[in-house]
Amino acid sequence: MIGCVGFDSFGQELVEGLKDDGIDTSGIVFVDEVMTGVSVIVVEEESGENRIMFSPGANYELTPERFIDLPAPLPDLIVLQMEIPLETILQVLEIARKHAVDVLLNPAPALELPNAAYNAITHLVLNETEAALLSQIQGSDWEKVARKFLSMGVNNVVITLGSEGAFFATSEGSGQVPGDSVKAVDTTGAGDTFVGAYAVSVVKATKTGQNPDISEAVRRANKAAAFTVQKPGAQDAIPFTSEIFSQE
């Protein structure tokens, strides 16, 4: 994990929580005179849908200068989101391209990217709103939306559709994988869980010398996200792989 937090209770608590979950936090930097980035989340009781108000705080201290190069050994996959400066995202994409390292970008919150950035993205995972904003295509023709991103250089496109599952497209084909039918208590963290589960499936395949089965990766990501929305909370609701797939 790479990031920046402040010398406050939120930063300490966040890093300790990551350590408890077995995550390497050596790449997280504590910075002076700035608060840890925080989100205020409002959950609708009946639907479980959420609204998030985000204050980036120390996230914006993760500047491009921190990514002059990638540390050895090179990662199997870089997972990026957009709660850090756009300039940093572009720097990471350029360094990843230089070293031929795969990148998964989850453009949340969505910000317009230069066209040249897309051919450094191996996996673009985004929701309906983000897909419409970045593609500038309105409506629900996900095939058309995904094909636009593919034409710009992205290898694999996944558009999450909430309870309806997710649509995926690659150079070899496309399809929609239905979501698991569950009672949603709190949708906070569903997207993050989807991205994490998808990333795990992709890395497991590539580490054994296989091409990832994108349809299967999406199926497993749907299942993981469905597990998360049945519990209240964000990070605490995200399951371990063993909790979800132990019976498969």
N, C-alpha and C positions, 0 to 999 in steps of 0.2 A: 504494500500500500504506500502510495506517495501523496503527500499533501501538506498543508500548513494549518496549525491551530494556534490559539492564543494561550497565554499563561493564565487561564481562568479555570473555573470548576468544570465547565463544559468540555474544554480541551482535554483536561486530565481524565475525565470520565469517559470520553470518547475513545481515547487511546487505550485506556485500561480495558474497556469493553472489547476492543479489537484483539488485544493480547489474550484475553480470556477465551476468545473464539479461535485462537491458534493462528492469528494473522501476523505476519512480519510487519512491525511498525517502525523499523529502522529508517524508513524513508520519509517519516512524518517529522516535520520541523516545527518547533515551538517558536513563535515570533513575538517580539515585544510590542507593547503599545497598540495592540489591536485585539479585538474580541474574536473568539471562535465563531465561524459561520453557523447560523442557527435557522431553523424553520419553525413557523407556527402553523399547526395543522388543525383544520376544522373538519370533523367527520359528520356527515348527515346520518342520523340514527337509523332511519328506515332503509336507506339504500346502501349504506356503507361507503358511498362516494365521498371524496375528500377535496378540500381546497387548501392550497399551501401558499403561505407567505414566506419568502426567503430573504434573509439578510446575509450576504456573502462573507462579510468580515474577513478573517484570515485567509479564506479561499483565494482572495485576490492578491495575496502575497506570493502565490505560486506563479512566479514570473518566468518568462522564456529563458532567462539566464541560468535557471536551475536545470535546464535540459540542453546543455551544450553537446552532450553525447549520452548514449545509453550505457549503463554499467554492465560489466561482464559478471556472470554469463548472460547472454541476451535472453529476453523473455520469450516464451512461446506465443504470447498474445498480450497486447496492451489494450486495456479497457479504459476508454475515455468518456467523460460526460462534459457538460458545458456550464458547470457552476464555478469554473475557473476562467481566467482571462482568455479571450479569443486568440490573442497573440501567442499564448502558451500552447493552446490546442494546435495551432498551425505549426509551431516549432516542433512539437512532438510528432506530428504527422510527417514532417520533413525528415526528421531524424529516423523515424521508423522506415520510411521509404528508402533512405540511404542504406540501412542495414537489412532490408528485406524482411522486416518483422511485421507480422499481421496485426491489424488494428481493428478493434470493435469500437465504433462510435455510437453512443446513445445521446443524441442532440437534445438534451433536456437541461435547462430550458432552451428552446430552439432559437438560434441566431443564424442569420444568413451567412453562408460560407462562400468563399471564392470558388469558382468552378474548378480551379486547378487542384483544390484540396481533395476532391472526391476520389481521384484515382489512387490515393494513398489509403483509402478505407476498404478493408477486406469485408467487414460486416457492418452494415448500417441498420441499427435496430431502433425504431421510433414508433410513436403512437400516431393516431389518426390526425390529431391537431398539428403535430410536428411535421408529419408527412405533407399535409396540405400547405403549410407555411413554407417549407423548404422547396417543395416541387412547384409551388404556385399553381397547382391544379386543384380545383374545387370539386367536391362530389366524392363518390365512393367507388370510382373505377380504380381499384388498387393495382390492377395489372398495368394500367397506363402510368400511374404514379411510380410504381416500382421500375418499370422499363425506362423511365426518364433517368432515374438514379443509376441504373445499369449502364445506360448510354454515356453517362458522365465518368464512368470508370470504376464504380463500386462493384465488387464481386458478388456479394450476397445482400439482399434487402429483405428485412423482416418488418412488417407493419403490425403492431399489436392492436387488437380490436376489442379489448375488454372481455366481456362474457362470451363474445362470439369467437374467441380464439385469436388466431393470427394468420396473416397472409404472408407468403414468402415468394421470392423470385430469385433465380440465378440464371446464368447463361444457358443452363440445361433444362429449365422448366420452371413452373410456378404452381402454386396451389394454396388452399386455405385449410389450416388445421383447426378443427373445432376445439373450443375450450371445454374444460371439465365443468359439469353442472354442480355448483355448490351455492350455499347461502353465504353471501358476502357480509361480513361484520365490519370490516375496515379495509378499504382498498389501498391504504397507504403502504408503500413498499412493494406493491405488486410488480411494478415495472422494473424496479431494481432486482427483485428476485428472478424475474424472467431473464434479464440480462445475465445475471450470475449463473443461472442454470444452463442457459444457452452457451455461455463461454466455457463452462466446464465440459460440456459435451463436445464442443469443437476442439478443445485442447486435448482431451482424451483420444480423439480420433487422430489428430495430427502427430501426437507423440508415438503412436504405433505405426506411423507411416501410411495412414489411410486418409482419403479425402473425406471430410465431414459430411455426414448425411444431414442436410439442412432440415428436411422434413422431420426427421427423428429428433434433432436438436430442438426444434420448435415444439414438438409434442411434449418433450420432457420439460421444457421451459414453461409451457402452459400448465402442466401438472404441478410444478413447483409454485407458480404464481397463485394457482387455485388453493394450494395449501396455506399460503400466506394470508389471503383475504379472509380466511375463516377465524383469524385471531385478531384481537385489537393490538394496536401499536405498529411500529415500523421495524427497526432493527431486531427487536426481540421476537418479532413474528416470523422472521426469515428462517426457514428450516435448514438443517444439514441434509446433504444428499441422502445419507443413510435413513433419515426419517421418512423420505418420500418413496424411494425406489427399493427398499429392502425386500419387497415381495415380488419384484420383477425378475 
